[in-house]
């Protein structure tokens, strides 16, 4: 059974930092792109960041570019999201996702990702 388990969420003040982790099990994702998405109450799930299977290529939503960094440790089958200068509008449940297509591109589309975690809550207070 494939599982993606997010951790690292919490309640922080505006301007603070958090580092989310996503540990995968049941499948080796070292040859697959991974991504982070988020969903705020009453809104659709939106793209945050994605990373290629090599880790050499990354894509970010404009709203987080320059503040968030996605990275991965292929040996640990884990992907990270480092979030700096957090804003109240970053408040959401953050989801880790993985593509099933080996060597495919890192994309920003929800429909391209086949595996999803349960999410971790990030709340940013002003």
Secondary structure, DSSP 8 states (H G I E B T S, - for coil): --EEEEE--EEEETT--EEEEEEEESS--TTS-EEEEEE-TTS--EEEEEE-SSSS-EEE-TTTTTTEEEEEEGGGTEEEEEE-S--GGG-EEEEEEE-SSTT----S-GGG--EE---EEEEEE-
